[in-house]
Amino acid sequence: IGYCGRVLSLPPHQALGPYSVSKTALLGLTRALAPELAQSHIRVNCVAPGVIKTPFSQALWQDEDVVDEFKKQLSIKRFGKPEEIGGVIAFLCSRDASYIIGETITVTGGMSCRLRG
């Protein structure tokens, strides 16, 4: 079982209250279900993407001031692509990740905000 959280839930972002709360809940659900379902050989993990260039994040990447501010936090100085998240999810669903259980994998381009809190 794979969930897609959000790096902004680490910690929750004030401007996105209900959205952040729902994504934070997925982190808890991942940790709660993982040990229970592991007994049935079902792995549960979560992927927490940073800013990914999608229609959902369009308001962010269309505003140059916002883009510049986010790029300051990104080690690779660009927004992520959906296929970069898909690759991580595919790995987590593969046998190569058979020992990864109950984890939240952040895919952030080096965004430092996940280190605050």
N, C-alpha and C positions, 0 to 999 in steps of 0.2 A: 504494500500500500504506500503510495507516495502522495504527499501533500505539497502544495506550493504556497509557502508563507510569503513573507516579505521582510527584507532587511530592516525596514522602518519599524518593525515590531520589536527591534532589539536596540534600545527601548522603544516603546510606543511613541509615535510622533503626535504632538498636541494638535496640529492643524488637521489631522486626519483621524480624529477620535474613534468613531464607530468602525471605520475600516481597519485601523491599527488594532483595535480590540479583537476584531474577528480573526485577524492574522496571528495575533499573540495567542489566541485560544488554540489555533492549530499547532503551535509549538507545544503547548501542554497536552493536547490530545495525542500528539506523536509520542511523547514520553510516557503517557498513561497506557496507551494501547500496545506499545512495543513489547514490554515484558509479558503481557497477557497473551498476545498472539504469537509470540516466539515459540511457545509450547506447541503450537500447531504448525510450525515451520513457515510462518508468515512474517515477513519483515516489514516494519513500518518506519519510514523516514520522511523528512521534510526538506525541501529546498527553499532557501530564502534569497531570492534575487535582489540585486540592487536596482538601479535605474536601467530598465530595458526599453529600447526604442520600439514601442508598440502604440497602437491607437489609444490605449488607456492612459499612457504617459505623455500623450501629445502636448498637453498644456505645459509640461516641463520643457520638452526639447524644442518647442517653437519659440520660446522666450529666451533670447540671447543672454540676458542678465542671469536668468536661472541656470542656463547651460554653463555659463562661466563659473557660477558659484559651485555647482555640482562637480565640475571638472577639477576644481581645486581639491576636492576630497577623493578623487579617483587616481590611483597610481598610474593607470594606463591612459588617462585623459580622454576617454570617450565613453559613451553609453554602451551598454551591452546589446547583443542581438538575441532574438528569441531562440535561434538555433544553438546558441551557447548555453542556454538553460536546458534546452532539449537534450543536449549531449550529456549533461550531468544527470538528468533524470534517467536517460537510457542506461548510463553506467550503474546507477543505483538499482535499477531493475534487473541488471545482469548478474550472472553467477560470480563475476569478478568482485562484486560488492556483497558477497554472502555473509561477511562478518561485520557489516555495518548495519546496526540495528538501533533504533531510537534516537537517531542523530538529526540535527538540523545543519545542513550544509549551506554555508553562505557563498553566493556567487556574485561578487560585488565590484570587480575591477579594482580591488584594493581600497574600497571605501572605508575611511577611518572612523566613520560614525558608529560602527558596530563595536568599537573599542571603548566608547564613552559609556557612562552609566554608573 
